[in-house]
Amino acid sequence: MRLAVLFSLFFALLLTTTAPAFGQAGNFPADDDPFAQQKFLPVDEAFQFDFRQQGDKLILSWDIADGYYLYQHRFSPDPAAELAELPVYPPGEEHVDEFFGESIVYRDHVSITYVLNQAAADQSFTVSYQGCADAGLCYPPTDKTIYLDAVAGDGSTGINVAQVAANSQQSTSNSLLDFLHQQPLWLSLAMFLVLGIGLAFTPCVLPMYPIISAIIMGQQHGARQREPISTRRAFTLSLAYVQGMAITYSLLGVVVALAGLRYQAMLQHPAILITLATLFILLALSMLSAYTLQLPQRVQQYLNDIVQARRGGAHPSVFLMGALSGLIVSPCTTAPLSGVLLFIAQSGDLLIGGAVLYALSVGMGLPLLLFGVTGGKLLPKAGAWMNTVKRLFGVVLLAVALVLVERLLPYVIADWLWIGFIFVSACYLIFSGWRELSTRAAGVFSAIWLTIATILMIQWWPHAPEDRLPFTQVQSLAEIKQQLSAAEQENRLVMLDLYADWCVACKEFERYTFTDERVKKALGNALLLQADVTANTPANNAILREYQVLGLPTILFFYQGDELSSARVTGFMPAETFARHVEQLQ
């Protein structure tokens, strides 16, 4: 969502109109009937489990109903099991949600083979898994226990199951790993070049477009001539930028593969992110002409040269800017990148692995190169309006810095920072930019920025914790019974919200529904209970069994000690519909 600000700023310059897209999390049900509940399958029908054992191979399979899916990272074999090798997870489907980011999921059918190092006759083996429904229901983690035939060990040491969990995210790239082992180099390079082009439009690379545009616009601003920047000049600057990013990305990938995945995590260390953000802030302030005498003149001039690229040493400076941008891209792990890193780690072939990484990163840079060239060609003649453009790109670079810093912050604080940034930058651009424009252009410019700022501030206005419903937390079935008994004496309606951290729709309820004023008013006289079943403890399971809960989110309503079964809510419900739902219970 944060990239919407970055590109609202960016396309406000390139286009005279801006139409940002804003999305609400979740898919709201089309039926406005508050009591029209989605019918969900029991977990064993949604995910039909089967297994077979062939010697030392234990093959687990699931037939998955239409509209349901299983998470790859939620497969967890028995901690007591001793495996001969790491399991191979089949390729899955990428699934993205607002709260948990990218995950790999399986639909229709999935089979997983575990190779046992040794096992006694009738030894138990338990596997845990978890899935959700597209309609908004998440099931609790499910355990299945099976009994094994004897497997004679060969005396070798088996693999601890903890390693399986640590490597589950890497397994999705096994098909690409096999491809690298089996195919000629030229075909691998061509394939990863194409994969890189596809990755160029992912959130990790998108912030690079405003940066390369700022460089091209800085060159135009710094040029003495009145003609637009030449295509050749735009191409060479863009190429220097892309090469800086590609080489840095490739080298970091090789280091990660050789030094271990812990190094990759270091790239997201707060010190690294803050340092990069500081550099972008300094570059932005250079474009905003905000430096004072406190900054050494040589440093100030060098930073201006990087952004404006207006001297003979421009290409090395732009190359450095691309290298810094490569540090932004590098923490983003994708299946192609994981496949290459595993290939380097297993084969030790730095030449082929580095070449493939370079092809992948060049593919990511090709759209940037094309964008930089066409952007330079299409720019109008220089004039006083370029001062406004310079300020605009300074604001864009500040937004890039904020994209880096927000990774370290809770979403409420990040929301407030974005709102403050939007408001301050809009005011700055409106009151500083209109002097460089004609009266008509100034009016259009101000209208665009006021519209962008207003819409984004409304969209991201954070809900403070005190604005949420005042739930009473209950930890056991006995506590729920006690609260129901007290509410019966007071003749009050009771709402019980069953919540878990792994439930996306539960978080949507928390942020979008329970913060709505109409919902809070409708529940004003009700006793609000919430049971957090994240830990999946015996007490949690007792609550779910007692009320025959299939999955989450599930919200129950009670009156006079009895559940109003027809009022039960399963799956996400938007605020307006949920408010009507509660009002009809009064």
C-alpha positions in Angstrom: 0.0 0.0 0.0 2.9 2.4 0.7 4.0 2.3 -2.9 0.7 4.0 -3.8 2.1 7.2 -2.3 5.4 6.8 -4.1 3.7 6.4 -7.5 1.0 9.0 -6.8 3.9 11.5 -6.4 5.6 10.1 -9.5 2.7 10.0 -11.9 1.4 13.3 -10.8 4.3 14.7 -12.7 4.1 12.5 -15.8 0.3 12.8 -16.0 -1.9 15.7 -15.4 -4.4 13.5 -13.8 -3.9 10.8 -11.2 -6.2 7.9 -10.5 -4.8 5.9 -7.6 -6.3 2.6 -6.8 -7.2 1.9 -3.3 -8.2 -1.6 -2.1 -9.8 -2.9 1.0 -8.4 -6.0 2.4 -10.6 -9.1 1.9 -13.4 -9.9 -0.5 -16.6 -8.6 0.8 -19.6 -10.8 0.3 -22.0 -9.6 -2.3 -25.1 -10.6 -0.5 -26.3 -7.8 1.8 -28.4 -10.1 3.9 -26.7 -10.0 7.3 -27.8 -13.5 8.1 -26.9 -15.1 4.8 -23.8 -17.0 5.9 -21.3 -18.7 3.7 -21.5 -22.5 4.1 -18.0 -24.0 4.9 -16.9 -27.6 4.8 -15.6 -29.4 7.8 -11.8 -29.4 7.8 -11.6 -33.1 7.0 -13.9 -32.6 3.9 -12.1 -29.5 2.8 -8.7 -31.2 3.0 -9.1 -35.0 2.6 -6.0 -36.6 4.0 -4.5 -39.9 2.9 -1.1 -41.7 3.2 0.9 -44.7 2.1 4.2 -46.1 3.1 6.6 -47.7 0.6 9.6 -49.0 2.5 11.4 -45.9 4.0 9.2 -43.5 2.0 6.1 -42.0 3.7 3.9 -40.3 1.2 1.3 -37.9 2.6 -1.4 -36.5 0.3 -4.3 -34.2 0.5 -7.3 -33.7 -1.9 -8.3 -30.1 -1.5 -11.8 -28.9 -2.2 -12.5 -26.1 -4.7 -12.2 -22.7 -3.1 -9.8 -23.9 -0.3 -6.0 -24.0 0.0 -3.2 -25.3 2.2 -0.2 -23.2 3.3 3.2 -24.7 2.4 4.9 -23.2 5.5 2.3 -24.7 7.8 3.3 -28.3 7.0 5.1 -29.6 10.1 6.2 -33.2 10.5 6.5 -35.0 13.8 9.4 -33.4 15.9 10.3 -37.0 17.1 10.7 -38.3 13.6 14.2 -38.9 12.2 14.3 -38.2 8.4 17.0 -39.4 6.0 16.7 -36.3 3.9 14.8 -33.1 3.5 11.4 -33.4 2.0 10.8 -32.0 -1.5 7.8 -29.7 -1.6 6.1 -29.5 -5.0 5.8 -26.1 -6.7 2.8 -24.2 -5.3 0.8 -21.0 -6.1 1.8 -17.6 -4.8 -0.7 -16.1 -2.5 -0.6 -12.6 -1.1 -2.5 -11.0 1.7 -2.2 -7.6 3.5 -1.1 -9.0 6.9 1.1 -12.0 6.1 2.6 -11.0 2.8 3.6 -13.6 0.3 3.0 -17.3 0.9 3.0 -20.5 -1.1 -0.3 -22.4 -1.1 -1.6 -25.6 -2.7 -5.0 -26.1 -4.3 -6.7 -29.2 -5.7 -4.1 -31.7 -4.6 -0.7 -32.0 -3.0 1.6 -34.9 -2.1 4.7 -34.7 0.1 7.2 -37.5 0.5 9.2 -37.9 3.8 12.1 -40.4 3.7 12.5 -42.0 7.0 16.0 -42.8 8.4 14.6 -45.4 10.8 11.3 -46.2 12.6 10.0 -48.9 14.9 7.0 -51.0 14.1 3.8 -49.1 14.9 5.8 -46.0 15.7 3.5 -42.9 15.5 4.1 -40.1 13.0 2.2 -36.9 13.4 1.9 -34.2 10.7 0.4 -30.8 11.3 -1.1 -28.6 8.5 -3.3 -25.6 8.1 -5.5 -24.1 5.4 -8.1 -21.5 4.6 -11.1 -20.9 2.4 -11.2 -18.2 -0.3 -14.5 -17.0 1.2 -12.7 -15.8 4.4 -12.5 -18.7 6.8 -9.2 -20.0 8.3 -9.1 -23.4 9.9 -7.0 -24.0 13.1 -3.9 -26.1 12.7 -4.9 -29.8 12.2 -2.9 -32.8 13.3 -3.0 -36.3 11.8 -1.3 -39.2 13.4 -0.5 -42.4 11.5 1.4 -45.6 12.5 4.5 -46.7 10.6 5.8 -50.0 9.4 9.3 -50.8 10.7 12.2 -49.1 8.9 15.7 -50.4 9.5 18.3 -47.7 9.8 21.7 -47.9 8.2 23.5 -46.3 11.2 23.7 -42.9 9.6 22.5 -39.8 11.4 19.1 -38.6 10.3 18.0 -35.1 9.7 16.4 -33.2 12.6 12.9 -32.1 11.7 13.7 -28.5 12.7 15.8 -28.4 9.6 12.7 -29.2 7.5 10.9 -26.2 8.8 14.0 -24.0 8.2 14.2 -25.2 4.6 10.5 -25.3 3.6 10.6 -21.9 2.0 13.6 -22.9 -0.2 11.9 -26.1 -1.5 9.6 -24.2 -3.9 12.6 -23.3 -6.0 13.7 -27.0 -6.5 12.4 -27.1 -10.0 14.5 -24.1 -10.9 17.4 -25.7 -9.2 17.0 -28.8 -11.3 16.7 -26.7 -14.4 20.1 -25.0 -13.6 21.8 -28.4 -13.1 20.4 -30.0 -16.3 20.2 -27.2 -19.0 22.9 -25.6 -21.0 24.2 -22.2 -19.8 22.7 -20.2 -22.7 19.2 -21.5 -22.0 19.5 -20.8 -18.3 20.7 -17.3 -19.0 17.8 -16.7 -21.4 15.2 -18.1 -19.0 16.4 -16.1 -16.0 16.5 -13.0 -18.2 12.8 -13.4 -18.9 12.1 -14.2 -15.2 13.9 -11.0 -14.3 11.7 -9.0 -16.6 8.7 -10.4 -14.8 10.2 -9.5 -11.4 10.7 -5.9 -12.6 7.1 -5.1 -11.8 7.1 -6.4 -8.3 7.0 -4.1 -5.2 10.8 -4.6 -4.6 11.7 -3.1 -7.9 8.9 -0.5 -8.4 10.7 2.1 -6.2 13.5 2.2 -8.7 11.4 3.9 -11.4 11.1 7.2 -9.5 14.8 7.1 -8.8 15.9 6.7 -12.4 13.4 9.3 -13.4 14.8 11.7 -10.9 18.3 11.1 -12.4 17.0 11.9 -15.9 15.1 14.9 -14.8 18.1 16.1 -12.8 20.2 15.9 -16.0 17.6 18.0 -17.8 17.5 20.5 -15.0 21.3 20.8 -14.9 21.7 21.1 -18.7 22.5 24.5 -20.0 20.9 23.9 -23.3 17.2 24.5 -23.8 16.7 21.3 -25.7 15.4 18.0 -24.1 18.0 15.5 -23.0 19.2 13.4 -26.0 18.2 9.8 -26.3 21.8 8.7 -26.3 22.5 10.6 -23.0 19.3 9.1 -21.4 20.3 5.6 -22.5 23.9 5.8 -21.2 22.7 7.2 -17.8 20.0 4.6 -17.5 22.5 1.8 -18.5 24.9 3.0 -15.8 22.1 2.9 -13.2 20.9 -0.5 -14.3 24.5 -1.9 -14.3 25.1 -0.6 -10.8 22.0 -2.3 -9.6 22.6 -5.6 -11.4 26.2 -6.0 -10.4 25.5 -5.2 -6.7 22.5 -7.5 -6.7 24.5 -10.4 -8.3 27.5 -10.0 -5.9 25.3 -9.9 -2.9 23.5 -13.0 -4.1 26.8 -14.9 -4.4 27.9 -13.7 -0.9 24.5 -14.8 0.5 24.8 -18.3 -1.1 28.3 -18.8 0.3 28.1 -17.2 3.7 24.6 -18.5 4.5 21.1 -17.1 4.6 21.8 -15.2 7.8 23.7 -12.7 5.8 20.6 -11.9 3.8 18.7 -11.2 7.0 21.5 -8.7 7.9 20.5 -6.6 4.9 17.2 -5.9 6.7 19.0 -5.0 10.0 17.7 -1.6 11.3 21.2 -0.1 11.0 21.4 -1.0 7.2 17.9 0.3 6.5 18.4 3.5 8.5 21.7 4.1 6.7 20.1 3.7 3.3 17.2 5.8 4.3 19.6 8.5 5.5 21.4 8.5 2.1 18.1 8.9 0.2 17.1 11.8 2.6 20.4 13.5 1.9 19.9 13.1 -1.9 16.3 14.4 -1.5 17.4 17.4 0.4 19.9 18.1 -2.3 17.1 18.3 -4.9 15.1 20.4 -2.5 18.0 22.9 -2.1 17.8 22.5 1.6 21.5 22.1 2.5 23.0 24.7 4.8 26.6 25.7 5.4 26.8 22.9 8.0 27.2 20.4 5.2 30.7 20.4 3.6 30.6 22.0 0.2 32.4 19.1 -1.4 29.8 16.6 -0.1 27.0 18.9 -1.1 28.3 19.2 -4.6 28.9 15.4 -4.9 25.3 14.6 -3.9 24.0 17.2 -6.3 26.1 15.5 -9.1 24.6 12.1 -8.3 21.1 13.3 -8.5 21.4 15.9 -11.3 24.1 13.9 -13.2 25.3 17.1 -14.8 29.1 16.7 -15.0 31.6 14.5 -16.9 31.7 12.2 -13.9 28.0 11.7 -14.0 28.1 8.0 -15.1 30.1 6.8 -12.2 27.9 8.7 -9.8 24.7 7.2 -11.4 26.4 3.8 -11.3 26.8 4.3 -7.5 23.1 5.3 -7.2 22.2 2.0 -9.0 24.4 0.1 -6.5 22.6 1.7 -3.6 19.3 0.8 -5.3 20.5 -2.8 -5.5 20.6 -2.9 -1.7 16.9 -2.1 -1.7 16.1 -5.0 -4.1 18.4 -7.5 -2.4 16.4 -8.4 0.7 13.4 -9.5 -1.5 13.6 -13.3 -1.9 11.7 -14.8 -4.9 11.6 -18.4 -6.2 14.0 -17.7 -9.1 16.5 -16.0 -6.7 16.2 -18.9 -4.2 16.9 -21.4 -7.0 20.1 -19.7 -8.0 21.3 -19.3 -4.5 20.7 -23.0 -3.8 22.6 -23.9 -7.0 25.6 -21.8 -6.0 25.6 -23.2 -2.4 25.4 -26.8 -3.6 27.6 -26.7 -6.7 30.1 -24.0 -5.6 30.1 -22.9 -9.2 30.5 -19.1 -8.8 30.9 -18.4 -12.5 27.7 -20.0 -13.7 25.7 -19.0 -10.6 27.0 -15.4 -10.8 26.2 -15.2 -14.5 22.6 -16.5 -14.0 22.2 -14.0 -11.1 23.4 -11.2 -13.4 21.0 -12.3 -16.2 18.2 -12.2 -13.6 19.1 -8.7 -12.4 19.6 -7.4 -16.0 16.1 -8.7 -16.8 14.8 -6.8 -13.8 16.6 -3.7 -15.1 15.5 -3.8 -18.8 12.1 -2.1 -18.1 14.0 0.5 -16.1 16.3 1.1 -19.0 13.4 1.4 -21.4 11.6 3.7 -19.0 14.7 5.9 -18.6 15.2 6.3 -22.4 11.6 7.0 -23.3 11.3 9.3 -20.3 14.2 11.4 -21.4 13.0 11.5 -25.0 9.5 12.6 -24.1 10.5 15.4 -21.7 9.6 18.9 -22.8 12.0 21.7 -23.2 13.6 23.0 -20.0 12.2 26.1 -18.3 11.2 27.6 -15.0 8.8 24.8 -14.5 11.8 22.5 -14.0 12.4 23.9 -10.5 9.0 22.5 -9.5 9.9 19.2 -11.1 13.1 19.2 -9.1 11.2 19.7 -5.9 8.8 17.0 -6.8 11.5 14.4 -7.3 13.1 15.5 -4.0 9.8 14.5 -2.4 9.8 11.2 -4.3 13.2 10.3 -2.9 12.0 11.2 0.6 9.1 8.7 0.0 11.7 6.0 -0.9 13.4 6.6 2.4 10.1 6.3 4.2 9.4 3.0 2.4 12.7 1.7 3.9 12.1 3.0 7.4 8.5 1.7 7.7 9.7 -1.9 7.8 10.9 -1.2 11.3 7.7 0.3 12.6 4.3 -0.9 13.8 1.6 -0.2 11.2 -0.1 2.4 13.3 3.0 4.5 13.6 3.8 4.0 9.9 0.3 5.2 9.0 0.8 8.4 11.0 4.2 8.9 9.4 2.7 8.5 5.9 -0.1 10.9 6.7 2.3 13.5 8.0 4.5 13.0 5.0 1.6 13.4 2.5 0.3 16.5 4.3 3.7 18.3 4.6 4.8 17.4 1.1 1.5 18.5 -0.4 1.7 21.8 1.4 5.4 22.3 0.4 4.8 21.5 -3.3 1.7 23.6 -3.6 3.2 26.7 -1.9 6.7 26.4 -3.4 5.8 25.2 -6.9 3.1 27.6 -8.0 5.5 30.5 -8.5 7.2 28.6 -11.3 4.0 27.9 -13.2 1.4 29.8 -15.1 -1.9 30.6 -13.3 -3.7 27.8 -15.0 -1.0 25.3 -14.5 -0.7 26.3 -10.8 -4.4 25.7 -10.3 -4.2 22.2 -11.9 -1.0 21.4 -9.9 -2.6 22.5 -6.6 -5.9 20.6 -7.3 -4.0 17.4 -8.1 -2.0 17.5 -4.9 -4.9 18.5 -2.7 -6.9 15.6 -4.1 -4.1 13.1 -3.7 -3.3 14.2 -0.1 -7.0 14.2 0.9 -7.7 10.7 -0.5 -4.6 9.1 0.9 -5.0 10.7 4.4 -8.6 9.4 4.6 -7.5 6.0 3.3 -4.7 5.6 5.8 -6.1 7.4 8.8 -5.0 5.0 11.5 -7.3 3.6 14.1 -5.8 4.1 17.5 -6.0 1.2 19.9 -8.5 3.1 22.1 -10.9 3.2 19.2 -11.3 -0.5 19.1 -14.0 -2.5 20.8 -13.3 -3.0 24.6 -13.1 -6.8 24.6 -12.7 -8.9 27.8 -10.1 -11.6 27.2 -11.1 -15.1 28.1 -8.7 -18.0 28.2 -10.8 -21.1 28.9 -14.3 -22.5 28.6 -14.8 -22.0 32.4 -14.1 -18.3 32.0 -16.6 -18.1 29.2 -19.3 -19.9 31.2 -18.7 -17.5 34.1 -19.0 -14.4 31.9 -22.2 -15.8 30.3 -23.7 -16.4 33.7 -23.0 -12.8 34.8 -24.5 -11.4 31.6 -27.6 -13.6 32.1 -28.2 -11.9 35.4 -27.8 -8.5 33.8 -30.0 -9.4 30.8 -27.2 -8.5 28.3 -26.4 -9.7 24.9 -22.9 -11.4 24.7 -20.6 -11.5 21.7 -17.7 -14.0 21.7 -15.0 -13.3 19.1 -12.7 -16.3 18.4 -9.4 -14.9 17.2 -5.9 -16.1 16.2 -2.8 -14.3 15.0 -2.6 -16.6 11.9 -6.2 -15.7 10.8 -6.1 -13.0 8.2 -9.8 -12.3 8.2 -9.6 -11.9 12.1 -7.2 -9.1 11.6 -9.5 -7.6 8.9 -12.3 -7.7 11.5 -10.1 -6.0 14.0 -9.0 -3.2 11.7 -11.9 -2.5 9.4 -15.1 -3.7 11.2 -14.5 -3.4 14.9 -13.3 0.2 14.5 -16.5 1.4 12.7 -18.6 3.8 14.8 -21.9 2.2 13.7 -20.6 -1.2 14.9 -19.5 0.2 18.2 -22.9 1.8 18.7 -24.8 -1.4 17.9 -22.7 -3.3 20.4 -22.8 -0.5 23.0 -24.8 -2.5 25.6 -23.4 -5.9 24.8 -20.7 -7.8 26.8 -17.8 -8.3 24.5 -15.6 -11.4 24.9 -12.6 -12.5 22.9 -10.8 -15.8 23.0 -7.3 -15.9 21.5 -6.8 -19.4 20.2 -3.5 -18.7 18.4 -1.5 -21.2 20.6 -3.8 -24.1 19.8 -3.6 -25.3 23.5 -5.8 -27.9 25.0 -7.9 -25.0 26.5 -8.2 -23.5 23.1 -9.3 -26.7 21.6 -11.9 -27.3 24.3 -13.5 -24.0 23.4 -13.6 -24.9 19.7 -15.0 -28.3 20.4 -17.6 -27.0 22.7 -19.0 -24.6 20.2 -18.3 -26.8 17.1 -16.2 -24.2 15.4 -15.0 -25.2 12.0 -12.5 -22.4 11.6 -11.8 -18.7 12.0 -13.0 -16.1 12.2 -16.1 -17.2 14.0 -18.2 -14.8 16.1 -20.9 -16.2 18.5 -23.8 -14.4 20.1 -25.5 -15.4 23.3 -28.6 -14.3 25.2 -29.8 -15.7 28.5 -27.0 -18.2 28.5 -27.9 -19.8 25.2 -26.2 -19.3 21.8 -28.3 -17.6 19.1 -27.2 -20.2 16.5 -28.8 -18.4 13.6 -26.7 -15.3 14.3 -23.3 -17.0 14.2 -20.8 -15.2 11.9 -18.2 -17.3 10.0 -15.9 -15.5 7.6 -15.2 -11.8 7.2 -18.1 -9.4 7.2 -17.7 -5.7 6.4 -18.7 -3.0 8.9 -22.0 -1.9 7.4 -23.3 -5.5 7.0 -22.0 -6.5 10.5 -23.7 -3.5 12.1 -27.1 -4.4 10.5 -26.5 -8.0 11.7 -26.1 -6.9 15.3 -28.9 -4.4 15.2 -31.4 -7.1 14.3 -30.4 -9.0 17.4 -31.5 -6.1 19.7 
